Amino acid sequence: MACRVRPVRHHGRLGDHGDPRAHEDIHDLRRRLGAVVIASTYDGETVTAEQLKVAGAMTVIMKDAIKPEPGPDRSRDSRR
């Protein structure tokens, strides 16, 4: 059985306001991270990141990890 995978296209910096799809990308990332099962209750019910209200924080961390903004020491225009 073949697995179909949609090719991922790079649309610039995730969350970049210049890209019309970036808004959708960041919301899709938050939705997916919110669905991550973090724990289960004693009754066996799952507890998701969204239920713990940590999906937003996870999204910010992942956004910066995927495409970090250049800082003073990582700038493209190094004048040393």
N, CA, C, O and CB atoms as a CASP TS submission, in Angstrom:
PFRMAT TS
TARGET T0000
AUTHOR 0000-0000-0000
METHOD Language model
MODEL 1
PARENT N/A
ATOM      1  N   MET     1       0.842  -1.174   0.000  1.00  0.00           N
ATOM      2  CA  MET     1       0.000   0.000   0.000  1.00  0.00           C
ATOM      3  C   MET     1       0.893   1.245   0.000  1.00  0.00           C
ATOM      4  O   MET     1       1.732   1.414   0.885  1.00  0.00           O
ATOM      5  CB  MET     1      -0.961  -0.006   1.222  1.00  0.00           C
ATOM      6  N   ALA     2       0.713   2.083  -0.965  1.00  0.00           N
ATOM      7  CA  ALA     2       1.513   3.299  -1.080  1.00  0.00           C
ATOM      8  C   ALA     2       0.940   4.387  -0.179  1.00  0.00           C
ATOM      9  O   ALA     2      -0.275   4.530  -0.042  1.00  0.00           O
ATOM     10  CB  ALA     2       1.567   3.784  -2.546  1.00  0.00           C
ATOM     11  N   CYS     3       1.822   5.128   0.413  1.00  0.00           N
ATOM     12  CA  CYS     3       1.422   6.228   1.287  1.00  0.00           C
ATOM     13  C   CYS     3       1.534   7.529   0.499  1.00  0.00           C
ATOM     14  O   CYS     3       2.590   7.836  -0.055  1.00  0.00           O
ATOM     15  CB  CYS     3       2.303   6.276   2.585  1.00  0.00           C
ATOM     16  N   ARG     4       0.472   8.270   0.450  1.00  0.00           N
ATOM     17  CA  ARG     4       0.498   9.550  -0.249  1.00  0.00           C
ATOM     18  C   ARG     4       0.844  10.657   0.729  1.00  0.00           C
ATOM     19  O   ARG     4       0.221  10.798   1.781  1.00  0.00           O
ATOM     20  CB  ARG     4      -0.856   9.835  -0.932  1.00  0.00           C
ATOM     21  N   VAL     5       1.836  11.428   0.367  1.00  0.00           N
ATOM     22  CA  VAL     5       2.274  12.537   1.203  1.00  0.00           C
ATOM     23  C   VAL     5       2.239  13.798   0.361  1.00  0.00           C
ATOM     24  O   VAL     5       2.774  13.840  -0.747  1.00  0.00           O
ATOM     25  CB  VAL     5       3.701  12.287   1.790  1.00  0.00           C
ATOM     26  N   ARG     6       1.609  14.811   0.896  1.00  0.00           N
ATOM     27  CA  ARG     6       1.555  16.091   0.193  1.00  0.00           C
ATOM     28  C   ARG     6       2.922  16.761   0.304  1.00  0.00           C
ATOM     29  O   ARG     6       3.444  16.901   1.410  1.00  0.00           O
ATOM     30  CB  ARG     6       0.428  17.012   0.774  1.00  0.00           C
ATOM     31  N   PRO     7       3.513  17.176  -0.814  1.00  0.00           N
ATOM     32  CA  PRO     7       4.825  17.814  -0.732  1.00  0.00           C
ATOM     33  C   PRO     7       4.741  19.124   0.044  1.00  0.00           C
ATOM     34  O   PRO     7       3.789  19.891  -0.099  1.00  0.00           O
ATOM     35  CB  PRO     7       5.389  18.066  -2.138  1.00  0.00           C
ATOM     36  N   VAL     8       5.736  19.355   0.851  1.00  0.00           N
ATOM     37  CA  VAL     8       5.788  20.568   1.658  1.00  0.00           C
ATOM     38  C   VAL     8       6.585  21.609   0.893  1.00  0.00           C
ATOM     39  O   VAL     8       7.717  21.366   0.476  1.00  0.00           O
ATOM     40  CB  VAL     8       6.417  20.296   3.062  1.00  0.00           C
ATOM     41  N   ARG     9       5.979  22.764   0.719  1.00  0.00           N
ATOM     42  CA  ARG     9       6.672  23.860   0.047  1.00  0.00           C
ATOM     43  C   ARG     9       7.051  24.897   1.083  1.00  0.00           C
ATOM     44  O   ARG     9       6.272  25.203   1.986  1.00  0.00           O
ATOM     45  CB  ARG     9       5.793  24.488  -1.072  1.00  0.00           C
ATOM     46  N   HIS    10       8.235  25.429   0.950  1.00  0.00           N
ATOM     47  CA  HIS    10       8.698  26.455   1.878  1.00  0.00           C
ATOM     48  C   HIS    10       8.075  27.787   1.467  1.00  0.00           C
ATOM     49  O   HIS    10       8.229  28.222   0.326  1.00  0.00           O
ATOM     50  CB  HIS    10      10.263  26.544   1.898  1.00  0.00           C
ATOM     51  N   HIS    11       7.387  28.418   2.379  1.00  0.00           N
ATOM     52  CA  HIS    11       6.700  29.679   2.093  1.00  0.00           C
ATOM     53  C   HIS    11       7.340  30.844   2.819  1.00  0.00           C
ATOM     54  O   HIS    11       6.648  31.788   3.200  1.00  0.00           O
ATOM     55  CB  HIS    11       5.235  29.581   2.473  1.00  0.00           C
ATOM     56  N   GLY    12       8.628  30.796   3.015  1.00  0.00           N
ATOM     57  CA  GLY    12       9.274  31.876   3.753  1.00  0.00           C
ATOM     58  C   GLY    12       9.192  31.610   5.244  1.00  0.00           C
ATOM     59  O   GLY    12       8.919  30.486   5.666  1.00  0.00           O
ATOM     60  N   ARG    13       9.421  32.611   6.018  1.00  0.00           N
ATOM     61  CA  ARG    13       9.408  32.482   7.468  1.00  0.00           C
ATOM     62  C   ARG    13       8.002  32.170   7.952  1.00  0.00           C
ATOM     63  O   ARG    13       7.043  32.837   7.565  1.00  0.00           O
ATOM     64  CB  ARG    13       9.934  33.762   8.134  1.00  0.00           C
ATOM     65  N   LEU    14       7.881  31.152   8.802  1.00  0.00           N
ATOM     66  CA  LEU    14       6.581  30.766   9.328  1.00  0.00           C
ATOM     67  C   LEU    14       6.015  31.921  10.153  1.00  0.00           C
ATOM     68  O   LEU    14       6.650  32.385  11.100  1.00  0.00           O
ATOM     69  CB  LEU    14       6.688  29.472  10.183  1.00  0.00           C
ATOM     70  N   GLY    15       4.847  32.371   9.796  1.00  0.00           N
ATOM     71  CA  GLY    15       4.228  33.492  10.491  1.00  0.00           C
ATOM     72  C   GLY    15       4.563  34.834   9.866  1.00  0.00           C
ATOM     73  O   GLY    15       4.169  35.876  10.390  1.00  0.00           O
ATOM     74  N   ASP    16       5.283  34.822   8.755  1.00  0.00           N
ATOM     75  CA  ASP    16       5.660  36.055   8.082  1.00  0.00           C
ATOM     76  C   ASP    16       4.414  36.713   7.499  1.00  0.00           C
ATOM     77  O   ASP    16       3.608  36.047   6.849  1.00  0.00           O
ATOM     78  CB  ASP    16       6.709  35.783   6.975  1.00  0.00           C
ATOM     79  N   HIS    17       4.252  38.009   7.725  1.00  0.00           N
ATOM     80  CA  HIS    17       3.041  38.705   7.281  1.00  0.00           C
ATOM     81  C   HIS    17       3.024  38.941   5.775  1.00  0.00           C
ATOM     82  O   HIS    17       1.961  39.220   5.220  1.00  0.00           O
ATOM     83  CB  HIS    17       2.911  40.030   8.002  1.00  0.00           C
ATOM     84  N   GLY    18       4.166  38.839   5.096  1.00  0.00           N
ATOM     85  CA  GLY    18       4.211  39.047   3.666  1.00  0.00           C
ATOM     86  C   GLY    18       3.677  37.864   2.878  1.00  0.00           C
ATOM     87  O   GLY    18       3.359  37.998   1.697  1.00  0.00           O
ATOM     88  N   ASP    19       3.577  36.722   3.512  1.00  0.00           N
ATOM     89  CA  ASP    19       3.134  35.512   2.831  1.00  0.00           C
ATOM     90  C   ASP    19       1.666  35.271   3.143  1.00  0.00           C
ATOM     91  O   ASP    19       1.297  35.177   4.314  1.00  0.00           O
ATOM     92  CB  ASP    19       3.993  34.292   3.249  1.00  0.00           C
ATOM     93  N   PRO    20       0.821  35.170   2.127  1.00  0.00           N
ATOM     94  CA  PRO    20      -0.607  34.967   2.388  1.00  0.00           C
ATOM     95  C   PRO    20      -0.928  33.632   3.056  1.00  0.00           C
ATOM     96  O   PRO    20      -1.940  33.525   3.748  1.00  0.00           O
ATOM     97  CB  PRO    20      -1.369  35.067   1.103  1.00  0.00           C
ATOM     98  N   ARG    21      -0.085  32.605   2.864  1.00  0.00           N
ATOM     99  CA  ARG    21      -0.350  31.303   3.474  1.00  0.00           C
ATOM    100  C   ARG    21       0.233  31.191   4.876  1.00  0.00           C
ATOM    101  O   ARG    21      -0.105  30.256   5.601  1.00  0.00           O
ATOM    102  CB  ARG    21       0.208  30.200   2.603  1.00  0.00           C
ATOM    103  N   ALA    22       1.091  32.109   5.274  1.00  0.00           N
ATOM    104  CA  ALA    22       1.747  32.020   6.571  1.00  0.00           C
ATOM    105  C   ALA    22       0.736  32.025   7.711  1.00  0.00           C
ATOM    106  O   ALA    22       0.920  31.328   8.708  1.00  0.00           O
ATOM    107  CB  ALA    22       2.729  33.167   6.743  1.00  0.00           C
ATOM    108  N   HIS    23      -0.323  32.800   7.570  1.00  0.00           N
ATOM    109  CA  HIS    23      -1.358  32.871   8.590  1.00  0.00           C
ATOM    110  C   HIS    23      -1.998  31.496   8.770  1.00  0.00           C
ATOM    111  O   HIS    23      -2.234  31.053   9.894  1.00  0.00           O
ATOM    112  CB  HIS    23      -2.426  33.926   8.215  1.00  0.00           C
ATOM    113  N   GLU    24      -2.275  30.826   7.647  1.00  0.00           N
ATOM    114  CA  GLU    24      -2.845  29.485   7.707  1.00  0.00           C
ATOM    115  C   GLU    24      -1.854  28.495   8.302  1.00  0.00           C
ATOM    116  O   GLU    24      -2.233  27.618   9.078  1.00  0.00           O
ATOM    117  CB  GLU    24      -3.275  29.025   6.316  1.00  0.00           C
ATOM    118  N   ASP    25      -0.579  28.637   7.937  1.00  0.00           N
ATOM    119  CA  ASP    25       0.456  27.717   8.424  1.00  0.00           C
ATOM    120  C   ASP    25       0.592  27.768   9.937  1.00  0.00           C
ATOM    121  O   ASP    25       0.694  26.727  10.586  1.00  0.00           O
ATOM    122  CB  ASP    25       1.795  28.041   7.780  1.00  0.00           C
ATOM    123  N   ILE    26       0.595  28.953  10.498  1.00  0.00           N
ATOM    124  CA  ILE    26       0.791  29.089  11.942  1.00  0.00           C
ATOM    125  C   ILE    26      -0.423  28.550  12.689  1.00  0.00           C
ATOM    126  O   ILE    26      -0.277  27.951  13.755  1.00  0.00           O
ATOM    127  CB  ILE    26       1.046  30.566  12.325  1.00  0.00           C
ATOM    128  N   HIS    27      -1.620  28.755  12.142  1.00  0.00           N
ATOM    129  CA  HIS    27      -2.825  28.219  12.778  1.00  0.00           C
ATOM    130  C   HIS    27      -2.891  26.699  12.657  1.00  0.00           C
ATOM    131  O   HIS    27      -3.365  26.016  13.565  1.00  0.00           O
ATOM    132  CB  HIS    27      -4.076  28.845  12.158  1.00  0.00           C
ATOM    133  N   ASP    28      -2.413  26.179  11.533  1.00  0.00           N
ATOM    134  CA  ASP    28      -2.364  24.728  11.355  1.00  0.00           C
ATOM    135  C   ASP    28      -1.373  24.112  12.340  1.00  0.00           C
ATOM    136  O   ASP    28      -1.645  23.063  12.924  1.00  0.00           O
ATOM    137  CB  ASP    28      -1.975  24.367   9.900  1.00  0.00           C
ATOM    138  N   LEU    29      -0.222  24.767  12.525  1.00  0.00           N
ATOM    139  CA  LEU    29       0.768  24.282  13.496  1.00  0.00           C
ATOM    140  C   LEU    29       0.172  24.264  14.897  1.00  0.00           C
ATOM    141  O   LEU    29       0.337  23.289  15.630  1.00  0.00           O
ATOM    142  CB  LEU    29       2.038  25.162  13.468  1.00  0.00           C
ATOM    143  N   ARG    30      -0.526  25.346  15.277  1.00  0.00           N
ATOM    144  CA  ARG    30      -1.129  25.391  16.615  1.00  0.00           C
ATOM    145  C   ARG    30      -2.196  24.306  16.779  1.00  0.00           C
ATOM    146  O   ARG    30      -2.275  23.664  17.826  1.00  0.00           O
ATOM    147  CB  ARG    30      -1.744  26.778  16.876  1.00  0.00           C
ATOM    148  N   ARG    31      -3.015  24.104  15.743  1.00  0.00           N
ATOM    149  CA  ARG    31      -4.047  23.069  15.817  1.00  0.00           C
ATOM    150  C   ARG    31      -3.419  21.692  16.010  1.00  0.00           C
ATOM    151  O   ARG    31      -3.892  20.898  16.822  1.00  0.00           O
ATOM    152  CB  ARG    31      -4.917  23.083  14.548  1.00  0.00           C
ATOM    153  N   ARG    32      -2.366  21.414  15.271  1.00  0.00           N
ATOM    154  CA  ARG    32      -1.704  20.112  15.377  1.00  0.00           C
ATOM    155  C   ARG    32      -1.024  19.933  16.735  1.00  0.00           C
ATOM    156  O   ARG    32      -1.113  18.867  17.345  1.00  0.00           O
ATOM    157  CB  ARG    32      -0.676  19.951  14.255  1.00  0.00           C
ATOM    158  N   LEU    33      -0.347  20.980  17.203  1.00  0.00           N
ATOM    159  CA  LEU    33       0.301  20.881  18.509  1.00  0.00           C
ATOM    160  C   LEU    33      -0.736  20.781  19.624  1.00  0.00           C
ATOM    161  O   LEU    33      -0.503  20.106  20.627  1.00  0.00           O
ATOM    162  CB  LEU    33       1.218  22.090  18.747  1.00  0.00           C
ATOM    163  N   GLY    34      -1.864  21.439  19.459  1.00  0.00           N
ATOM    164  CA  GLY    34      -2.930  21.361  20.455  1.00  0.00           C
ATOM    165  C   GLY    34      -3.527  19.984  20.576  1.00  0.00           C
ATOM    166  O   GLY    34      -4.072  19.629  21.621  1.00  0.00           O
ATOM    167  N   ALA    35      -3.432  19.202  19.516  1.00  0.00           N
ATOM    168  CA  ALA    35      -3.994  17.844  19.517  1.00  0.00           C
ATOM    169  C   ALA    35      -3.038  16.802  20.112  1.00  0.00           C
ATOM    170  O   ALA    35      -3.414  15.642  20.278  1.00  0.00           O
ATOM    171  CB  ALA    35      -4.360  17.441  18.098  1.00  0.00           C
ATOM    172  N   VAL    36      -1.818  17.207  20.429  1.00  0.00           N
ATOM    173  CA  VAL    36      -0.843  16.272  21.003  1.00  0.00           C
ATOM    174  C   VAL    36      -1.329  15.817  22.377  1.00  0.00           C
ATOM    175  O   VAL    36      -1.695  16.635  23.221  1.00  0.00           O
ATOM    176  CB  VAL    36       0.572  16.930  21.108  1.00  0.00           C
ATOM    177  N   VAL    37      -1.326  14.505  22.587  1.00  0.00           N
ATOM    178  CA  VAL    37      -1.741  13.952  23.873  1.00  0.00           C
ATOM    179  C   VAL    37      -0.565  14.051  24.835  1.00  0.00           C
ATOM    180  O   VAL    37       0.509  13.506  24.583  1.00  0.00           O
ATOM    181  CB  VAL    37      -2.227  12.470  23.728  1.00  0.00           C
ATOM    182  N   ILE    38      -0.786  14.755  25.939  1.00  0.00           N
ATOM    183  CA  ILE    38       0.256  14.996  26.933  1.00  0.00           C
ATOM    184  C   ILE    38       0.192  13.965  28.055  1.00  0.00           C
ATOM    185  O   ILE    38       1.226  13.521  28.554  1.00  0.00           O
ATOM    186  CB  ILE    38       0.127  16.408  27.508  1.00  0.00           C
ATOM    187  N   ALA    39      -1.007  13.590  28.445  1.00  0.00           N
ATOM    188  CA  ALA    39      -1.178  12.676  29.579  1.00  0.00           C
ATOM    189  C   ALA    39      -2.532  11.995  29.465  1.00  0.00           C
ATOM    190  O   ALA    39      -3.280  12.210  28.513  1.00  0.00           O
ATOM    191  CB  ALA    39      -1.054  13.432  30.939  1.00  0.00           C
ATOM    192  N   SER    40      -2.822  11.178  30.448  1.00  0.00           N
ATOM    193  CA  SER    40      -4.160  10.589  30.539  1.00  0.00           C
ATOM    194  C   SER    40      -4.623  10.651  31.988  1.00  0.00           C
ATOM    195  O   SER    40      -3.814  10.651  32.916  1.00  0.00           O
ATOM    196  CB  SER    40      -4.169   9.115  30.015  1.00  0.00           C
ATOM    197  N   THR    41      -5.929  10.705  32.162  1.00  0.00           N
ATOM    198  CA  THR    41      -6.495  10.771  33.505  1.00  0.00           C
ATOM    199  C   THR    41      -6.517   9.371  34.114  1.00  0.00           C
ATOM    200  O   THR    41      -6.240   8.388  33.428  1.00  0.00           O
ATOM    201  CB  THR    41      -7.924  11.381  33.476  1.00  0.00           C
ATOM    202  N   TYR    42      -6.843   9.285  35.384  1.00  0.00           N
ATOM    203  CA  TYR    42      -6.965   7.986  36.032  1.00  0.00           C
ATOM    204  C   TYR    42      -8.084   7.155  35.396  1.00  0.00           C
ATOM    205  O   TYR    42      -8.080   5.926  35.470  1.00  0.00           O
ATOM    206  CB  TYR    42      -7.225   8.167  37.532  1.00  0.00           C
ATOM    207  N   ASP    43      -9.037   7.845  34.774  1.00  0.00           N
ATOM    208  CA  ASP    43     -10.142   7.154  34.107  1.00  0.00           C
ATOM    209  C   ASP    43      -9.768   6.697  32.697  1.00  0.00           C
ATOM    210  O   ASP    43     -10.561   6.028  32.035  1.00  0.00           O
ATOM    211  CB  ASP    43     -11.361   8.061  34.047  1.00  0.00           C
ATOM    212  N   GLY    44      -8.566   7.053  32.232  1.00  0.00           N
ATOM    213  CA  GLY    44      -8.116   6.647  30.912  1.00  0.00           C
ATOM    214  C   GLY    44      -8.416   7.639  29.808  1.00  0.00           C
ATOM    215  O   GLY    44      -8.149   7.355  28.640  1.00  0.00           O
ATOM    216  N   GLU    45      -8.967   8.804  30.150  1.00  0.00           N
ATOM    217  CA  GLU    45      -9.240   9.835  29.148  1.00  0.00           C
ATOM    218  C   GLU    45      -7.958  10.592  28.834  1.00  0.00           C
ATOM    219  O   GLU    45      -7.139  10.843  29.718  1.00  0.00           O
ATOM    220  CB  GLU    45     -10.341  10.809  29.638  1.00  0.00           C
ATOM    221  N   THR    46      -7.795  10.955  27.558  1.00  0.00           N
ATOM    222  CA  THR    46      -6.578  11.663  27.162  1.00  0.00           C
ATOM    223  C   THR    46      -6.655  13.142  27.528  1.00  0.00           C
ATOM    224  O   THR    46      -7.737  13.728  27.575  1.00  0.00           O
ATOM    225  CB  THR    46      -6.336  11.506  25.657  1.00  0.00           C
ATOM    226  N   VAL    47      -5.508  13.725  27.781  1.00  0.00           N
ATOM    227  CA  VAL    47      -5.383  15.153  28.070  1.00  0.00           C
ATOM    228  C   VAL    47      -4.481  15.733  26.988  1.00  0.00           C
ATOM    229  O   VAL    47      -3.337  15.305  26.832  1.00  0.00           O
ATOM    230  CB  VAL    47      -4.802  15.420  29.529  1.00  0.00           C
ATOM    231  N   THR    48      -4.998  16.709  26.240  1.00  0.00           N
ATOM    232  CA  THR    48      -4.237  17.297  25.138  1.00  0.00           C
ATOM    233  C   THR    48      -3.558  18.598  25.566  1.00  0.00           C
ATOM    234  O   THR    48      -3.858  19.168  26.615  1.00  0.00           O
ATOM    235  CB  THR    48      -5.154  17.553  23.937  1.00  0.00           C
ATOM    236  N   ALA    49      -2.638  19.042  24.721  1.00  0.00           N
ATOM    237  CA  ALA    49      -1.946  20.307  24.980  1.00  0.00           C
ATOM    238  C   ALA    49      -2.936  21.469  24.989  1.00  0.00           C
ATOM    239  O   ALA    49      -2.769  22.412  25.763  1.00  0.00           O
ATOM    240  CB  ALA    49      -0.850  20.550  23.923  1.00  0.00           C
ATOM    241  N   GLU    50      -3.948  21.416  24.154  1.00  0.00           N
ATOM    242  CA  GLU    50      -4.954  22.491  24.119  1.00  0.00           C
ATOM    243  C   GLU    50      -5.738  22.542  25.427  1.00  0.00           C
ATOM    244  O   GLU    50      -6.040  23.626  25.925  1.00  0.00           O
ATOM    245  CB  GLU    50      -5.921  22.293  22.930  1.00  0.00           C
ATOM    246  N   GLN    51      -6.068  21.392  25.981  1.00  0.00           N
ATOM    247  CA  GLN    51      -6.794  21.356  27.247  1.00  0.00           C
ATOM    248  C   GLN    51      -5.956  21.937  28.388  1.00  0.00           C
ATOM    249  O   GLN    51      -6.497  22.529  29.323  1.00  0.00           O
ATOM    250  CB  GLN    51      -7.205  19.920  27.579  1.00  0.00           C
ATOM    251  N   LEU    52      -4.632  21.764  28.305  1.00  0.00           N
ATOM    252  CA  LEU    52      -3.742  22.320  29.325  1.00  0.00           C
ATOM    253  C   LEU    52      -3.391  23.777  29.049  1.00  0.00           C
ATOM    254  O   LEU    52      -2.697  24.420  29.836  1.00  0.00           O
ATOM    255  CB  LEU    52      -2.472  21.495  29.412  1.00  0.00           C
ATOM    256  N   LYS    53      -3.883  24.294  27.910  1.00  0.00           N
ATOM    257  CA  LYS    53      -3.664  25.684  27.494  1.00  0.00           C
ATOM    258  C   LYS    53      -2.177  25.999  27.293  1.00  0.00           C
ATOM    259  O   LYS    53      -1.694  27.064  27.675  1.00  0.00           O
ATOM    260  CB  LYS    53      -4.256  26.638  28.531  1.00  0.00           C
ATOM    261  N   VAL    54      -1.462  25.037  26.678  1.00  0.00           N
ATOM    262  CA  VAL    54      -0.047  25.244  26.375  1.00  0.00           C
ATOM    263  C   VAL    54       0.232  25.196  24.869  1.00  0.00           C
ATOM    264  O   VAL    54       1.389  25.282  24.458  1.00  0.00           O
ATOM    265  CB  VAL    54       0.794  24.194  27.090  1.00  0.00           C
ATOM    266  N   ALA    55      -0.809  25.061  24.044  1.00  0.00           N
ATOM    267  CA  ALA    55      -0.619  24.964  22.594  1.00  0.00           C
ATOM    268  C   ALA    55      -0.009  26.244  22.028  1.00  0.00           C
ATOM    269  O   ALA    55       0.827  26.177  21.126  1.00  0.00           O
ATOM    270  CB  ALA    55      -1.955  24.669  21.899  1.00  0.00           C
ATOM    271  N   GLY    56      -0.404  27.391  22.533  1.00  0.00           N
ATOM    272  CA  GLY    56       0.148  28.659  22.053  1.00  0.00           C
ATOM    273  C   GLY    56       1.626  28.786  22.354  1.00  0.00           C
ATOM    274  O   GLY    56       2.405  29.208  21.500  1.00  0.00           O
ATOM    275  N   ALA    57       2.016  28.423  23.569  1.00  0.00           N
ATOM    276  CA  ALA    57       3.428  28.483  23.947  1.00  0.00           C
ATOM    277  C   ALA    57       4.255  27.495  23.120  1.00  0.00           C
ATOM    278  O   ALA    57       5.370  27.808  22.703  1.00  0.00           O
ATOM    279  CB  ALA    57       3.593  28.190  25.449  1.00  0.00           C
ATOM    280  N   MET    58       3.709  26.316  22.891  1.00  0.00           N
ATOM    281  CA  MET    58       4.404  25.321  22.075  1.00  0.00           C
ATOM    282  C   MET    58       4.575  25.832  20.643  1.00  0.00           C
ATOM    283  O   MET    58       5.608  25.598  20.015  1.00  0.00           O
ATOM    284  CB  MET    58       3.632  23.981  22.079  1.00  0.00           C
ATOM    285  N   THR    59       3.566  26.527  20.137  1.00  0.00           N
ATOM    286  CA  THR    59       3.621  27.064  18.778  1.00  0.00           C
ATOM    287  C   THR    59       4.720  28.106  18.649  1.00  0.00           C
ATOM    288  O   THR    59       5.458  28.110  17.664  1.00  0.00           O
ATOM    289  CB  THR    59       2.273  27.671  18.386  1.00  0.00           C
ATOM    290  N   VAL    60       4.836  28.988  19.631  1.00  0.00           N
ATOM    291  CA  VAL    60       5.867  30.027  19.590  1.00  0.00           C
ATOM    292  C   VAL    60       7.253  29.395  19.614  1.00  0.00           C
ATOM    293  O   VAL    60       8.134  29.802  18.858  1.00  0.00           O
ATOM    294  CB  VAL    60       5.703  31.007  20.773  1.00  0.00           C
ATOM    295  N   ILE    61       7.448  28.409  20.473  1.00  0.00           N
ATOM    296  CA  ILE    61       8.755  27.744  20.563  1.00  0.00           C
ATOM    297  C   ILE    61       9.085  27.035  19.256  1.00  0.00           C
ATOM    298  O   ILE    61      10.205  27.142  18.757  1.00  0.00           O
ATOM    299  CB  ILE    61       8.776  26.737  21.733  1.00  0.00           C
ATOM    300  N   MET    62       8.116  26.312  18.700  1.00  0.00           N
ATOM    301  CA  MET    62       8.356  25.585  17.458  1.00  0.00           C
ATOM    302  C   MET    62       8.574  26.539  16.283  1.00  0.00           C
ATOM    303  O   MET    62       9.407  26.271  15.417  1.00  0.00           O
ATOM    304  CB  MET    62       7.187  24.651  17.162  1.00  0.00           C
ATOM    305  N   LYS    63       7.838  27.641  16.248  1.00  0.00           N
ATOM    306  CA  LYS    63       7.993  28.619  15.175  1.00  0.00           C
ATOM    307  C   LYS    63       9.421  29.152  15.158  1.00  0.00           C
ATOM    308  O   LYS    63      10.038  29.253  14.098  1.00  0.00           O
ATOM    309  CB  LYS    63       6.985  29.778  15.340  1.00  0.00           C
ATOM    310  N   ASP    64       9.938  29.490  16.323  1.00  0.00           N
ATOM    311  CA  ASP    64      11.304  30.001  16.415  1.00  0.00           C
ATOM    312  C   ASP    64      12.336  28.916  16.132  1.00  0.00           C
ATOM    313  O   ASP    64      13.404  29.212  15.596  1.00  0.00           O
ATOM    314  CB  ASP    64      11.549  30.597  17.792  1.00  0.00           C
ATOM    315  N   ALA    65      12.041  27.676  16.479  1.00  0.00           N
ATOM    316  CA  ALA    65      12.977  26.586  16.214  1.00  0.00           C
ATOM    317  C   ALA    65      13.021  26.248  14.727  1.00  0.00           C
ATOM    318  O   ALA    65      14.079  25.904  14.200  1.00  0.00           O
ATOM    319  CB  ALA    65      12.592  25.346  17.023  1.00  0.00           C
ATOM    320  N   ILE    66      11.875  26.343  14.045  1.00  0.00           N
ATOM    321  CA  ILE    66      11.810  26.021  12.622  1.00  0.00           C
ATOM    322  C   ILE    66      12.509  27.088  11.795  1.00  0.00           C
ATOM    323  O   ILE    66      13.284  26.770  10.893  1.00  0.00           O
ATOM    324  CB  ILE    66      10.356  25.871  12.171  1.00  0.00           C
ATOM    325  N   LYS    67      12.242  28.328  12.094  1.00  0.00           N
ATOM    326  CA  LYS    67      12.811  29.432  11.320  1.00  0.00           C
ATOM    327  C   LYS    67      13.186  30.561  12.273  1.00  0.00           C
ATOM    328  O   LYS    67      12.420  31.512  12.431  1.00  0.00           O
ATOM    329  CB  LYS    67      11.809  29.934  10.233  1.00  0.00           C
ATOM    330  N   PRO    68      14.359  30.472  12.915  1.00  0.00           N
ATOM    331  CA  PRO    68      14.739  31.517  13.873  1.00  0.00           C
ATOM    332  C   PRO    68      15.050  32.838  13.172  1.00  0.00           C
ATOM    333  O   PRO    68      15.530  32.866  12.039  1.00  0.00           O
ATOM    334  CB  PRO    68      15.952  31.069  14.693  1.00  0.00           C
ATOM    335  N   GLU    69      14.764  33.916  13.872  1.00  0.00           N
ATOM    336  CA  GLU    69      15.095  35.238  13.350  1.00  0.00           C
ATOM    337  C   GLU    69      16.581  35.467  13.577  1.00  0.00           C
ATOM    338  O   GLU    69      17.098  35.108  14.635  1.00  0.00           O
ATOM    339  CB  GLU    69      14.234  36.361  14.032  1.00  0.00           C
ATOM    340  N   PRO    70      17.280  36.055  12.614  1.00  0.00           N
ATOM    341  CA  PRO    70      18.699  36.302  12.820  1.00  0.00           C
ATOM    342  C   PRO    70      18.917  37.343  13.912  1.00  0.00           C
ATOM    343  O   PRO    70      18.324  38.422  13.886  1.00  0.00           O
ATOM    344  CB  PRO    70      19.356  36.755  11.517  1.00  0.00           C
ATOM    345  N   GLY    71      19.756  37.013  14.849  1.00  0.00           N
ATOM    346  CA  GLY    71      20.092  37.932  15.928  1.00  0.00           C
ATOM    347  C   GLY    71      21.371  38.674  15.596  1.00  0.00           C
ATOM    348  O   GLY    71      21.909  38.522  14.499  1.00  0.00           O
ATOM    349  N   PRO    72      21.866  39.475  16.528  1.00  0.00           N
ATOM    350  CA  PRO    72      23.075  40.246  16.254  1.00  0.00           C
ATOM    351  C   PRO    72      24.286  39.348  15.958  1.00  0.00           C
ATOM    352  O   PRO    72      25.155  39.716  15.168  1.00  0.00           O
ATOM    353  CB  PRO    72      23.384  41.154  17.434  1.00  0.00           C
ATOM    354  N   ASP    73      24.338  38.172  16.592  1.00  0.00           N
ATOM    355  CA  ASP    73      25.488  37.298  16.367  1.00  0.00           C
ATOM    356  C   ASP    73      25.268  36.362  15.181  1.00  0.00           C
ATOM    357  O   ASP    73      26.222  35.744  14.708  1.00  0.00           O
ATOM    358  CB  ASP    73      25.779  36.484  17.619  1.00  0.00           C
ATOM    359  N   ARG    74      24.019  36.241  14.686  1.00  0.00           N
ATOM    360  CA  ARG    74      23.723  35.376  13.543  1.00  0.00           C
ATOM    361  C   ARG    74      23.287  36.158  12.328  1.00  0.00           C
ATOM    362  O   ARG    74      22.681  35.585  11.421  1.00  0.00           O
ATOM    363  CB  ARG    74      22.657  34.381  13.905  1.00  0.00           C
ATOM    364  N   SER    75      23.567  37.424  12.277  1.00  0.00           N
ATOM    365  CA  SER    75      23.087  38.254  11.170  1.00  0.00           C
ATOM    366  C   SER    75      23.773  37.857   9.867  1.00  0.00           C
ATOM    367  O   SER    75      24.907  37.378   9.860  1.00  0.00           O
ATOM    368  CB  SER    75      23.328  39.746  11.467  1.00  0.00           C
ATOM    369  N   ARG    76      23.070  38.066   8.787  1.00  0.00           N
ATOM    370  CA  ARG    76      23.613  37.738   7.459  1.00  0.00           C
ATOM    371  C   ARG    76      24.718  38.700   7.064  1.00  0.00           C
ATOM    372  O   ARG    76      25.637  38.330   6.333  1.00  0.00           O
ATOM    373  CB  ARG    76      22.503  37.763   6.404  1.00  0.00           C
ATOM    374  N   ASP    77      24.633  39.925   7.542  1.00  0.00           N
ATOM    375  CA  ASP    77      25.611  40.946   7.195  1.00  0.00           C
ATOM    376  C   ASP    77      26.578  41.100   8.353  1.00  0.00           C
ATOM    377  O   ASP    77      26.440  42.002   9.179  1.00  0.00           O
ATOM    378  CB  ASP    77      24.924  42.298   6.860  1.00  0.00           C
ATOM    379  N   SER    78      27.569  40.201   8.405  1.00  0.00           N
ATOM    380  CA  SER    78      28.538  40.269   9.508  1.00  0.00           C
ATOM    381  C   SER    78      29.663  41.231   9.138  1.00  0.00           C
ATOM    382  O   SER    78      30.314  41.083   8.104  1.00  0.00           O
ATOM    383  CB  SER    78      29.114  38.854   9.835  1.00  0.00           C
ATOM    384  N   ARG    79      29.873  42.206   9.991  1.00  0.00           N
ATOM    385  CA  ARG    79      30.907  43.232   9.760  1.00  0.00           C
ATOM    386  C   ARG    79      31.971  43.124  10.831  1.00  0.00           C
ATOM    387  O   ARG    79      32.201  44.070  11.584  1.00  0.00           O
ATOM    388  CB  ARG    79      30.293  44.661   9.752  1.00  0.00           C
ATOM    389  N   ARG    80      32.605  42.002  10.899  1.00  0.00           N
ATOM    390  CA  ARG    80      33.666  41.811  11.911  1.00  0.00           C
ATOM    391  C   ARG    80      35.013  42.066  11.326  1.00  0.00           C
ATOM    392  O   ARG    80      36.020  41.954  12.025  1.00  0.00           O
ATOM    393  CB  ARG    80      33.627  40.408  12.493  1.00  0.00           C
TER
END
